[in-house]
C-alpha cells in the first residue's frame, strides 16, 4: 500500500515538475528576450535623437560657412551680427569661431575662447574638414576655459579651395538631456561615446557591477550609444524561477486542484489585460492619426470656405450660382463639424471658452438626445429659473452631455430592460459639490438615470481611461474619462453618485460668468475700420484665401511664410496695425514669433490661426485664437475686435 501511494505521488508530481520547469525556462527566455529588446530599442531611439541633434548642428554650421560675409575675407561686423543671431537660435552653443587653415582662431563669438585668440584646441577635425571639404564633428576635449566640449566644423570654400573653417563649440552637457528621453529602469546605464572612446554624456548607475552592453552607432558623428543592463537582472530571474519550481514541487500534490483553478483564472485575466493593452494602443494610434488628418483637413477646408465666401459676394443676384455656392458651403460646414468631432475624439481640440446659456443649449440638444436613447426611454430636461451662463467650450460641453446620456441609456438597458427614464437637470450646485474647487460661483448640470447603478469598486474606477463594464464591442472606457478631463480643463469637476439598483447621477460642475451669451451678429457687411495687416502662414492656400478676404474688405495685407520673414516684414513696415500668424511654421512657432516681436518693442496685437495647439505651451494667454477652418465673417469679426 505504501509503495502504491509513493508511486501515485511521484506519478502525479513528476509531470507537474517537468511542466513547471518547462514553463519557467520559457518564461525566463521570454523575459530575457524582452530585456534585450527593450535595451536595443532604447539604444536605437537614443542614437536617432543624437543623430538628429548632430545633423541639425552640422546643417547650421554649414549654412553659416556659406554666408556672403565670408566671400571676400571676413566682414566682421556683418558676420558678428549673423553669428550672434544664429547662436540665439542655438542656446546650447558655447562659442562660434573662425580659424585659418593653420588652425589659428581669427574670430571668436561672443568673446575669445579662454580670454584670447589662439590655436584651435582639437586640430584633427579641422584638418579633416580642410582635406575632405565637408563638415566634421570633432573629438571631445577640455577647452582653455576648463569646459569639456566638441567642435562641429565646416570649411569656407572660395574659388574652389578652402579659405577658413567655421566651428560651433558645443559643451558636452548640451547632449546630456538626450539620454533622459528614454524611460529605462533606474539600474540601467546609458552612455554617449565619441570616436576616440571618450564618454560624452552618461545617465544611470555607475558602479562595479558587471554589465551586458548593447551598442548603436551614430553615423552623423561617428559616435555610438551604449545601453548597459546589469547581469544581475538575469540572475535574479533564474533565482526566482528556481524558488517557484521548488515550492511548486513540494506543494504540488496538496494544491493540484487549487493550482489548476488559479491558473485558469490567471490565464483569463492575462488575456483580458493583453486585449485591453492592444485596444489601448490601437486607440492611441487612431487618436494620433485622427488628430493629424483633422489638422490637414482644417488647412484644406480654410481656403475652400474662404473662396466660397468670396464667390458669394461676386456672383451678384444669380440665383443658380448662389444655390451652387450654398450647397458647397453646406457640405464644407458639415466637413468642418466632422473635423471638430475628430479633434475632440483625438483630444487635440483647443478649448475656446465662451458664455453659454445652459437651458437654451439643452433645449437645442433635446431632439438629438432623445433620438440617441431611443423611443422606449424617456429623456426629460428640467432647468431652474434665472440661471447664469457658464464659461466653457460649447462643442465640448455638448459632447460631454451626449456622452453622459449615452452612458445612462446603456445602464438602463443592462440586464435586458427596454424602458427607463433619464432626467437632465440644470440647477445651482450643492455645497458638497464645491469642496476643493476655487472660490467663485458655479452651475450644476446633472444627468440621472434609473438604471442598474454601480457598486463602490466600480464607482471608484469609473473615470479611469479604458475602464469599462460593457462588452468589448460596445464600449471603449473613454466616455467618462473624456468628460472628466473636459470638466477639469474647464476649472470644474465631474461628480459621480451611484448605488446598485438605484441608478446613477453624473453631475458636471462648471464655473459661471458675468459675460452675456454670444449672439450671432450678421448685420455688418464690412469692417468698421481698415488697416495694414501682416499675415504669416506657411500654407500658400490658407494664406492666399485669408489675404483675399481681408483685401476684399479694404485692408492692406502683407504676406510672409516663416518667422524670419515675418520679423523682417514688421521691421520694414512699422505702421502695421495687426499681425495674423499661424502656430506651426518654418523657423519657429507662433508663440516664439509673438515673444520675439514683443521683446523688440512692437506693440501690435496678434491673432493666432490654429488647427489644434495641444503643444502650444509658449503661447501667451492674452492672444486670441481663430480655429481653422474659418468663415469670412469669423475672420472679419476677429480682426474688427482687435482693431477696435
KOLVO-361843 format. One line per field, with one value per residue (C-alpha): residue in three letters; x, y, z. Coordinates in nm, 3 decimals. Example, Ala and Ser with C-alpha at 12.3 -4.5 7.8 and 13.67 -1.06 7.14 Angstrom:
rest	[ALA  SER]
x	[1.230  1.367]
y	[-0.450  -0.106]
z	[0.780  0.714]
***
This chain:
rest	[UNK  UNK  UNK  UNK  UNK  UNK  UNK  UNK  UNK  UNK  UNK  UNK  UNK  UNK  UNK  UNK  UNK  UNK  UNK  UNK  UNK  UNK  UNK  UNK  UNK  UNK  UNK  UNK  UNK  UNK  UNK  UNK  UNK  UNK  UNK  UNK  UNK  UNK  UNK  UNK  UNK  UNK  UNK  UNK  UNK  UNK  UNK  UNK  UNK  UNK  UNK  UNK  UNK  UNK  UNK  UNK  UNK  UNK  UNK  UNK  UNK  UNK  UNK  UNK  UNK  UNK  UNK  UNK  UNK  UNK  UNK  UNK  UNK  UNK  UNK  UNK  UNK  UNK  UNK  UNK  UNK  UNK  UNK  UNK  UNK  UNK  UNK  UNK  UNK  UNK  UNK  UNK  UNK  UNK  UNK  UNK  UNK  UNK  UNK  UNK  UNK  UNK  UNK  UNK  UNK  UNK  UNK  UNK  UNK  UNK  UNK  UNK  UNK  UNK  UNK  UNK  UNK  UNK  UNK  UNK  UNK  UNK  UNK  UNK  UNK  UNK  UNK  UNK  UNK  UNK  UNK  UNK  UNK  UNK  UNK  UNK  UNK  UNK  UNK  UNK  UNK  UNK  UNK  UNK  UNK  UNK  UNK  UNK  UNK  UNK  UNK  UNK  UNK  UNK  UNK  UNK  UNK  UNK  UNK  UNK  UNK  UNK  UNK  UNK  UNK  UNK  UNK  UNK  UNK  UNK  UNK  UNK  UNK  UNK  UNK  UNK  UNK  UNK  UNK  UNK  UNK  UNK  UNK  UNK  UNK  UNK  UNK  UNK  UNK  UNK  UNK  UNK  UNK  UNK  UNK  UNK  UNK  UNK  UNK  UNK  UNK  UNK  UNK  UNK  UNK  UNK  UNK  UNK  UNK  UNK  UNK  UNK  UNK  UNK  UNK  UNK  UNK  UNK  UNK  UNK  UNK  UNK  UNK  UNK  UNK  UNK  UNK  UNK  UNK  UNK  UNK  UNK  UNK  UNK  UNK  UNK  UNK  UNK  UNK  UNK  UNK  UNK  UNK  UNK  UNK  UNK  UNK  UNK  UNK  UNK  UNK  UNK  UNK  UNK  UNK  UNK  UNK  UNK  UNK  UNK  UNK  UNK  UNK  UNK  UNK  UNK  UNK  UNK  UNK  UNK  UNK  UNK  UNK  UNK  UNK  UNK  UNK  UNK  UNK  UNK  UNK  UNK  UNK  UNK  UNK  UNK  UNK  UNK  UNK  UNK  UNK  UNK  UNK  UNK  UNK  UNK  UNK  UNK  UNK  UNK  UNK  UNK  UNK  UNK  UNK  UNK  UNK  UNK  UNK  UNK  UNK  UNK  UNK  UNK  UNK  UNK  UNK  UNK  UNK  UNK  UNK  UNK  UNK  UNK  UNK  UNK  UNK  UNK  UNK  UNK  UNK  UNK  UNK  UNK  UNK  UNK  UNK  UNK  UNK  UNK  UNK  UNK  UNK  UNK  UNK  UNK  UNK  UNK  UNK  UNK  UNK  UNK  UNK  UNK  UNK  UNK  UNK  UNK  UNK  UNK  UNK  UNK  UNK  UNK  UNK  UNK  UNK  UNK  UNK  UNK  UNK  UNK  UNK  UNK  UNK  UNK  UNK  UNK  UNK  UNK  UNK  UNK  UNK  UNK  UNK  UNK  UNK  UNK  UNK  UNK  UNK  UNK  UNK  UNK  UNK  UNK  UNK  UNK  UNK  UNK  UNK  UNK  UNK  UNK  UNK  UNK  UNK  UNK  UNK  UNK  UNK  UNK  UNK  UNK  UNK  UNK  UNK  UNK  UNK  UNK  UNK  UNK  UNK  UNK  UNK  UNK  UNK  UNK  UNK  UNK  UNK  UNK  UNK  UNK  UNK  UNK  UNK  UNK  UNK  UNK  UNK  UNK  UNK  UNK  UNK  UNK  UNK  UNK  UNK  UNK  UNK  UNK  UNK  UNK  UNK  UNK  UNK  UNK  UNK  UNK  UNK  UNK  UNK  UNK  UNK  UNK  UNK  UNK  UNK  UNK  UNK  UNK  UNK  UNK  UNK  UNK  UNK  UNK  UNK  UNK  UNK  UNK  UNK  UNK  UNK  UNK  UNK  UNK  UNK  UNK  UNK  UNK  UNK  UNK  UNK  UNK  UNK  UNK  UNK  UNK  UNK  UNK  UNK  UNK  UNK  UNK  UNK  UNK  UNK  UNK  UNK  UNK  UNK  UNK  UNK  UNK  UNK  UNK  UNK  UNK  UNK  UNK  UNK  UNK  UNK  UNK  UNK  UNK  UNK  UNK  UNK  UNK  UNK  UNK  UNK  UNK  UNK  UNK  UNK  UNK  UNK  UNK  UNK  UNK  UNK  UNK  UNK  UNK  UNK  UNK  UNK  UNK  UNK  UNK  UNK  UNK  UNK  UNK  UNK  UNK  UNK  UNK  UNK  UNK  UNK  UNK  UNK  UNK  UNK  UNK  UNK  UNK  UNK  UNK  UNK  UNK  UNK  UNK  UNK  UNK  UNK  UNK  UNK  UNK  UNK  UNK  UNK  UNK  UNK  UNK  UNK  UNK  UNK  UNK  UNK  UNK  UNK  UNK  UNK  UNK  UNK  UNK  UNK  UNK  UNK  UNK  UNK  UNK  UNK  UNK  UNK  UNK  UNK  UNK  UNK  UNK  UNK  UNK  UNK  UNK  UNK  UNK  UNK  UNK  UNK  UNK  UNK  UNK  UNK  UNK  UNK  UNK  UNK  UNK  UNK  UNK  UNK  UNK  UNK  UNK  UNK  UNK  UNK  UNK]
x	[0.000  0.282  0.458  0.138  0.089  0.451  0.422  0.097  0.256  0.564  0.348  0.140  0.441  0.672  0.466  0.391  0.761  0.853  0.581  0.676  1.042  0.950  0.719  0.990  1.251  1.021  0.925  1.291  1.381  1.093  1.175  1.541  1.442  1.214  1.506  1.725  1.454  1.398  1.771  1.809  1.509  1.643  1.985  1.844  1.599  1.866  2.105  1.840  1.787  2.161  2.191  1.916  2.075  2.420  2.271  2.088  2.411  2.604  2.343  2.352  2.734  2.740  2.483  2.687  3.005  2.832  2.748  2.821  3.005  3.289  3.307  3.595  3.778  3.584  3.333  3.350  3.051  2.813  2.941  2.925  2.564  2.467  2.664  2.504  2.159  2.238  2.362  2.032  1.862  2.112  2.144  2.342  2.642  2.922  3.102  3.115  3.468  3.654  4.004  4.250  4.397  4.684  4.443  4.477  4.149  4.086  3.739  3.551  3.189  3.056  3.406  3.753  3.764  3.976  4.012  4.237  4.264  4.500  4.522  4.220  4.215  4.142  4.313  4.231  3.874  3.988  4.241  3.975  3.732  4.003  4.103  3.754  3.590  3.297  3.159  3.317  3.238  3.541  3.653  3.551  3.835  3.874  3.898  4.110  3.819  3.801  3.484  3.468  3.321  3.339  3.352  3.129  3.327  3.254  3.508  3.456  3.514  3.628  3.727  3.710  3.954  3.914  3.991  3.867  3.693  3.381  3.332  3.050  3.174  2.912  2.955  2.902  2.639  2.418  2.390  2.305  1.929  1.906  1.978  1.675  1.417  1.404  1.225  1.451  1.497  1.696  1.981  2.050  2.327  2.316  2.635  2.717  3.076  3.276  3.501  3.803  3.613  3.561  3.231  3.032  2.730  2.606  2.295  2.205  2.403  2.783  2.937  3.147  2.862  2.914  2.701  2.579  2.600  2.415  2.580  2.429  2.638  2.550  2.657  2.623  2.914  3.100  2.980  2.794  2.524  2.573  2.289  2.419  2.198  2.321  2.377  2.224  1.886  1.913  2.048  1.751  1.516  1.697  1.672  1.305  1.235  1.417  1.219  0.895  0.991  1.094  0.783  0.559  0.713  0.663  0.303  0.201  0.009  -0.175  -0.284  -0.311  -0.680  -0.650  -0.348  -0.531  -0.821  -0.591  -0.400  -0.721  -0.828  -0.487  -0.480  -0.822  -0.712  -0.390  -0.586  -0.812  -0.511  -0.347  -0.667  -0.704  -0.342  -0.382  -0.708  -0.544  -0.254  -0.492  -0.698  -0.386  -0.257  -0.600  -0.614  -0.277  -0.371  -0.709  -0.553  -0.303  -0.562  -0.805  -0.532  -0.458  -0.830  -0.862  -0.590  -0.768  -1.112  -0.990  -0.930  -1.244  -1.471  -1.286  -1.317  -1.687  -1.748  -1.559  -1.753  -2.082  -2.011  -1.906  -2.191  -2.444  -2.808  -2.757  -2.986  -2.841  -2.486  -2.597  -2.767  -2.449  -2.242  -2.491  -2.477  -2.096  -2.082  -2.325  -2.108  -1.791  -1.962  -2.058  -1.695  -1.590  -1.821  -1.687  -1.326  -1.417  -1.556  -1.244  -1.023  -1.240  -1.207  -0.828  -0.812  -0.630  -0.902  -0.801  -1.077  -1.241  -1.438  -1.743  -2.053  -2.322  -2.688  -2.726  -3.112  -3.111  -2.832  -3.021  -3.339  -3.147  -2.995  -3.316  -3.419  -3.070  -3.055  -3.398  -3.300  -2.979  -3.156  -3.447  -3.825  -3.859  -3.651  -3.785  -3.536  -3.661  -3.498  -3.553  -3.386  -3.405  -3.512  -3.267  -2.955  -2.637  -2.437  -2.137  -1.791  -1.691  -1.625  -1.966  -1.870  -1.704  -1.993  -2.246  -2.027  -1.998  -2.379  -2.421  -2.165  -2.339  -2.682  -2.550  -2.390  -2.726  -2.902  -2.661  -2.707  -3.086  -3.063  -2.829  -3.000  -3.243  -3.451  -3.613  -3.754  -3.648  -3.609  -3.323  -3.353  -3.119  -3.128  -2.959  -2.952  -2.737  -2.476  -2.494  -2.238  -2.072  -2.023  -1.795  -1.540  -1.188  -1.284  -1.161  -1.380  -1.649  -1.992  -2.075  -2.363  -2.452  -2.559  -2.678  -2.775  -2.967  -3.088  -3.287  -3.056  -2.864  -2.625  -2.266  -2.111  -1.840  -1.547  -1.681  -1.762  -1.402  -1.267  -1.545  -1.344  -1.024  -0.934  -1.023  -1.209  -1.550  -1.805  -1.956  -1.884  -1.573  -1.772  -1.995  -1.761  -1.407  -1.397  -1.324  -1.660  -1.644  -1.267  -1.320  -1.598  -1.382  -1.088  -1.310  -1.452  -1.106  -0.975  -1.273  -1.189  -1.474  -1.527  -1.735  -1.919  -2.050  -2.306  -2.441  -2.552  -2.660  -3.027  -3.063  -2.937  -2.654  -2.620  -2.337  -2.304  -2.089  -1.985  -1.882  -1.787  -2.035  -1.953  -2.089  -2.045  -2.363  -2.404  -2.278  -2.539  -2.483  -2.440  -2.488  -2.590  -2.248  -2.128  -1.795  -1.537  -1.564  -1.201  -0.940  -0.571  -0.234  -0.219  0.069  -0.038  0.214  0.129  0.342  0.045  0.007  -0.359  -0.459  -0.252  -0.397  -0.758  -0.728  -0.544  -0.807  -1.087  -0.910  -0.824  -1.180  -1.292  -1.042  -0.743  -0.385  -0.222  0.146  0.226  0.508  0.559  0.804  0.905  1.211  1.014  0.750  1.010  1.165  0.824  0.749  1.080  1.010  0.651  0.630  0.279  0.137  -0.173  -0.237  -0.043  -0.220  0.004  -0.013  0.124  0.336  0.563  0.928  1.181  0.978  0.630  0.372  0.446  0.814  0.716  0.495  0.763  1.034  0.810  0.716  1.077  1.162  0.910  0.647  0.305  0.080  -0.191  -0.172  -0.437  -0.338  -0.472  -0.468  -0.587  -0.505  -0.243  -0.210  0.159  0.138  0.292  0.475  0.159  0.077  -0.264  -0.378  -0.353  -0.694  -0.720  -0.923  -0.968  -0.920  -1.129  -1.288  -1.556  -1.518  -1.740  -1.547  -1.214  -1.351  -1.516  -1.190  -0.998  -1.260  -1.240  -0.861  -0.859  -1.136]
y	[0.000  0.238  0.177  0.239  0.569  0.672  0.570  0.761  1.067  1.054  0.991  1.296  1.508  1.428  1.580  1.887  1.944  1.884  2.118  2.374  2.357  2.397  2.688  2.851  2.811  2.957  3.245  3.315  3.314  3.544  3.786  3.792  3.849  4.130  4.290  4.258  4.412  4.698  4.771  4.757  4.983  5.236  5.230  5.283  5.551  5.748  5.713  5.860  6.155  6.221  6.187  6.440  6.683  6.649  6.673  6.993  7.144  7.036  7.198  7.521  7.545  7.457  7.730  7.999  7.884  7.988  8.335  8.619  8.793  8.540  8.570  8.820  8.794  8.823  9.108  9.112  9.341  9.152  8.807  8.900  9.009  8.693  8.468  8.610  8.566  8.205  8.149  8.286  8.002  7.752  7.843  7.524  7.652  7.790  7.972  8.028  8.053  8.111  7.967  7.987  7.680  7.666  7.636  7.995  8.133  8.473  8.542  8.400  8.482  8.606  8.658  8.500  8.143  8.130  8.508  8.538  8.414  8.127  7.782  7.555  7.305  6.997  7.031  6.682  6.759  7.096  6.918  6.663  6.944  7.110  6.782  6.650  6.994  6.850  6.933  6.734  6.652  6.677  6.479  6.563  6.761  7.001  7.364  7.652  7.767  7.420  7.335  6.992  7.032  6.921  7.125  7.098  7.241  7.336  7.473  7.806  7.736  8.026  7.983  7.606  7.592  7.607  7.951  7.932  7.684  7.783  7.595  7.573  7.475  7.260  7.170  6.802  6.898  7.001  6.634  6.510  6.570  6.337  6.040  6.112  6.084  5.705  5.553  5.270  5.101  5.302  5.047  5.063  5.281  5.490  5.638  5.850  5.786  5.973  5.824  5.812  5.635  5.941  5.946  6.247  6.203  5.941  5.859  5.580  5.369  5.394  5.108  4.795  4.556  4.353  4.487  4.350  4.627  4.693  4.950  5.151  5.380  5.741  5.772  6.151  6.190  5.859  5.833  5.544  5.496  5.223  5.081  4.856  4.618  4.461  4.090  4.053  4.120  3.788  3.609  3.736  3.580  3.249  3.255  3.342  3.057  2.805  2.908  2.875  2.525  2.409  2.548  2.411  2.062  2.049  2.169  2.009  1.709  1.907  2.202  2.050  2.124  2.476  2.545  2.437  2.663  2.958  2.904  2.913  3.237  3.397  3.299  3.456  3.777  3.780  3.759  4.041  4.259  4.181  4.262  4.587  4.681  4.610  4.806  5.099  5.101  5.090  5.375  5.581  5.526  5.604  5.922  6.041  5.958  6.126  6.442  6.468  6.403  6.650  6.916  6.870  6.877  7.208  7.357  7.225  7.349  7.702  7.814  7.627  7.817  8.143  8.101  8.023  8.333  8.545  8.392  8.461  8.833  8.831  8.637  8.917  8.815  8.496  8.254  7.944  8.037  8.126  7.787  7.607  7.812  7.745  7.371  7.369  7.581  7.347  7.046  7.227  7.321  6.957  6.860  7.133  6.987  6.637  6.758  6.922  6.590  6.407  6.651  6.615  6.236  6.264  6.508  6.763  7.023  7.358  7.469  7.803  7.905  8.126  8.224  7.956  7.971  7.610  7.588  7.713  7.472  7.177  7.274  7.278  6.935  6.769  6.623  6.478  6.331  6.169  6.010  5.882  5.692  5.558  5.583  5.344  5.562  5.897  6.185  6.496  6.831  7.045  7.385  7.615  7.976  8.264  8.052  8.244  8.140  7.911  7.963  7.657  7.531  7.483  7.188  7.001  7.070  6.937  6.629  6.576  6.586  6.342  6.102  6.110  6.047  5.753  5.604  5.642  5.467  5.172  5.147  5.127  4.858  4.641  4.314  4.317  4.621  4.811  5.121  5.372  5.739  5.987  6.329  6.617  6.898  7.240  7.382  7.562  7.326  7.174  7.277  6.935  6.952  7.255  7.115  7.160  7.400  7.758  8.024  8.152  8.079  7.755  7.580  7.209  7.012  6.666  6.357  6.099  5.756  5.475  5.205  4.927  5.155  5.080  4.922  5.102  4.929  5.013  5.371  5.427  5.329  5.468  5.770  5.576  5.572  5.243  5.106  4.975  4.720  4.692  4.417  4.473  4.565  4.818  5.042  5.178  5.315  5.664  5.840  5.931  5.995  6.247  6.420  6.426  6.573  6.840  6.937  6.964  7.166  7.400  7.469  7.248  6.883  6.573  6.419  6.061  5.915  5.563  5.251  4.907  4.914  5.289  5.437  5.685  6.063  6.227  6.598  6.847  7.142  7.437  7.798  8.070  8.402  8.754  8.784  8.758  8.457  8.517  8.633  8.596  8.933  8.926  9.291  9.426  9.363  9.549  9.600  9.914  10.004  9.914  9.887  9.745  9.376  9.128  8.767  8.489  8.129  7.865  7.714  7.914  7.819  7.926  8.244  8.340  8.275  8.480  8.762  8.783  8.805  9.087  9.275  9.241  9.439  9.722  9.602  9.628  9.286  9.196  8.821  8.611  8.237  8.198  8.351  8.522  8.671  8.791  8.969  9.128  9.244  9.402  9.584  9.717  9.821  9.982  10.107  9.753  9.760  9.386  9.061  8.736  8.429  8.051  7.847  7.584  7.738  7.729  7.885  7.857  7.860  8.135  8.167  8.234  8.488  8.675  8.668  8.800  9.075  9.189  9.173  9.401  9.656  9.602  9.684  9.539  9.290  8.931  8.688  8.319  8.089  7.729  7.383  7.249  7.363  7.070  7.152  7.534  7.587  7.901  8.085  8.394  8.377  8.716  8.620  8.532  8.227  8.165  7.798  7.665  7.637  7.978  8.166  8.511  8.665  8.494  8.629  8.980  8.981  8.870  9.142  9.406  9.307  9.354  9.676  9.806]
z	[0.000  0.089  -0.243  -0.430  -0.252  -0.318  -0.683  -0.720  -0.556  -0.780  -1.087  -1.006  -0.906  -1.199  -1.484  -1.274  -1.203  -1.570  -1.692  -1.428  -1.529  -1.895  -1.816  -1.603  -1.875  -2.139  -1.911  -1.833  -2.201  -2.289  -2.007  -2.108  -2.470  -2.354  -2.165  -2.475  -2.695  -2.451  -2.435  -2.815  -2.862  -2.610  -2.780  -3.131  -3.021  -2.834  -3.130  -3.361  -3.127  -3.104  -3.482  -3.543  -3.296  -3.459  -3.811  -3.719  -3.583  -3.895  -4.118  -3.918  -3.926  -4.296  -4.361  -4.186  -4.366  -4.687  -4.557  -4.804  -4.521  -4.579  -4.959  -4.966  -4.641  -4.318  -4.291  -3.912  -3.836  -4.064  -3.965  -3.596  -3.631  -3.822  -3.589  -3.277  -3.430  -3.507  -3.152  -3.023  -3.213  -3.067  -2.698  -2.628  -2.829  -2.614  -2.898  -3.274  -3.414  -3.743  -3.790  -4.077  -4.249  -3.998  -3.705  -3.581  -3.447  -3.607  -3.462  -3.162  -3.076  -2.844  -2.697  -2.736  -2.605  -2.292  -2.294  -2.602  -2.959  -3.026  -3.179  -3.209  -2.923  -3.134  -3.477  -3.608  -3.716  -3.861  -4.080  -4.184  -4.278  -4.492  -4.653  -4.730  -4.776  -4.578  -4.231  -3.948  -3.584  -3.362  -3.058  -2.704  -2.540  -2.245  -2.353  -2.222  -2.006  -1.839  -2.026  -2.192  -2.540  -2.902  -3.221  -3.529  -3.822  -4.183  -4.436  -4.613  -4.983  -5.201  -5.565  -5.525  -5.232  -4.852  -4.707  -4.348  -4.116  -3.919  -3.592  -3.340  -2.993  -2.817  -2.445  -2.371  -2.113  -2.406  -2.506  -2.157  -2.185  -2.486  -2.257  -2.041  -2.321  -2.291  -1.991  -1.871  -1.530  -1.277  -1.259  -1.634  -1.774  -2.093  -2.234  -2.539  -2.655  -2.921  -3.192  -2.958  -2.681  -2.461  -2.272  -2.395  -2.166  -1.924  -1.723  -1.487  -1.240  -1.231  -1.031  -1.041  -1.126  -1.442  -1.728  -2.061  -2.322  -2.647  -2.877  -3.165  -3.386  -3.468  -3.837  -3.841  -3.597  -3.570  -3.209  -3.051  -2.790  -2.529  -2.317  -2.038  -1.839  -1.510  -1.550  -1.206  -1.365  -1.547  -1.237  -1.037  -1.292  -1.256  -0.875  -0.883  -1.125  -0.901  -0.595  -0.788  -0.903  -0.555  -0.389  -0.663  -0.633  -0.256  -0.268  -0.599  -0.462  -0.193  -0.405  -0.751  -0.794  -0.649  -0.868  -1.182  -1.095  -1.015  -1.338  -1.541  -1.369  -1.423  -1.790  -1.838  -1.666  -1.865  -2.191  -2.072  -1.986  -2.318  -2.505  -2.310  -2.386  -2.757  -2.761  -2.581  -2.828  -3.122  -2.982  -2.911  -3.264  -3.404  -3.196  -3.326  -3.685  -3.641  -3.498  -3.781  -4.053  -3.895  -3.880  -4.250  -4.333  -4.145  -4.365  -4.676  -4.567  -4.484  -4.846  -4.959  -4.718  -4.782  -5.159  -5.135  -4.924  -5.177  -5.466  -5.291  -5.297  -5.664  -5.825  -5.778  -5.795  -5.998  -5.807  -5.970  -5.877  -5.524  -5.494  -5.602  -5.356  -5.073  -5.145  -5.148  -4.831  -4.654  -4.742  -4.627  -4.299  -4.246  -4.307  -4.063  -3.796  -3.862  -3.824  -3.491  -3.367  -3.486  -3.296  -2.987  -3.005  -3.051  -2.753  -2.972  -2.982  -2.834  -2.598  -2.672  -2.360  -2.411  -2.219  -2.266  -2.164  -2.043  -2.056  -2.417  -2.511  -2.355  -2.539  -2.867  -2.787  -2.668  -3.004  -3.064  -2.713  -2.744  -3.077  -2.920  -2.639  -2.848  -2.816  -2.519  -2.282  -2.172  -2.176  -1.995  -1.917  -1.606  -1.571  -1.271  -1.323  -1.377  -1.413  -1.505  -1.813  -1.770  -1.917  -2.123  -2.475  -2.639  -2.862  -2.576  -2.337  -2.589  -2.646  -2.266  -2.222  -2.512  -2.359  -2.020  -2.176  -2.382  -2.068  -1.889  -2.179  -2.163  -1.783  -1.827  -2.095  -1.883  -1.792  -2.083  -1.980  -2.266  -2.094  -1.834  -1.756  -1.796  -1.634  -1.728  -1.474  -1.470  -1.118  -0.860  -0.712  -0.366  -0.108  -0.104  -0.483  -0.445  -0.197  -0.330  -0.608  -0.629  -0.476  -0.709  -0.848  -1.026  -1.202  -1.182  -1.491  -1.376  -1.577  -1.368  -1.480  -1.313  -1.449  -1.275  -1.085  -0.982  -0.675  -0.476  -0.653  -1.000  -0.896  -0.780  -1.123  -1.342  -1.462  -1.537  -1.909  -2.080  -1.776  -1.880  -1.764  -2.113  -2.361  -2.573  -2.884  -2.703  -2.507  -2.503  -2.147  -2.278  -2.233  -1.864  -1.876  -2.161  -1.967  -1.654  -1.848  -2.004  -1.662  -1.506  -1.802  -1.765  -1.396  -1.275  -1.189  -1.261  -0.962  -0.982  -0.739  -0.773  -0.590  -0.717  -0.818  -0.751  -1.077  -1.135  -1.120  -1.316  -1.236  -1.425  -1.205  -1.423  -1.338  -1.427  -1.591  -1.590  -1.967  -2.173  -2.404  -2.757  -3.009  -3.381  -3.549  -3.924  -3.959  -4.052  -4.408  -4.386  -4.114  -3.905  -3.975  -4.237  -4.160  -4.261  -4.165  -4.170  -4.246  -4.166  -4.269  -4.440  -4.627  -4.953  -4.999  -4.647  -4.672  -5.011  -4.905  -4.585  -4.762  -5.036  -4.778  -4.597  -4.915  -5.040  -4.733  -4.766  -4.564  -4.688  -4.642  -4.643  -4.655  -4.508  -4.485  -4.192  -3.862  -4.008  -4.297  -4.051  -3.835  -4.143  -4.267  -3.929  -3.933  -4.284  -4.207  -3.862  -3.946  -3.934  -3.711  -3.669  -3.710  -3.802  -3.764  -3.785  -3.494  -3.672  -3.936  -4.054  -3.822  -3.502  -3.357  -3.343  -2.972  -3.045  -3.311  -3.063  -2.792  -3.027  -3.161  -2.810  -2.693  -2.986  -2.855  -3.124  -2.973  -3.243  -3.137  -3.261  -3.386  -3.395  -3.668  -3.547  -3.640  -3.294  -3.040  -2.800  -2.753  -2.759  -2.416  -2.532  -2.640  -2.427  -2.263  -2.395  -2.765  -2.919  -3.142  -3.458  -3.538  -3.887  -4.096  -4.050  -4.243  -4.392  -4.123  -3.842  -3.970  -4.017  -3.673  -3.510  -3.695  -3.601  -3.236  -3.230  -3.432  -3.205]
***
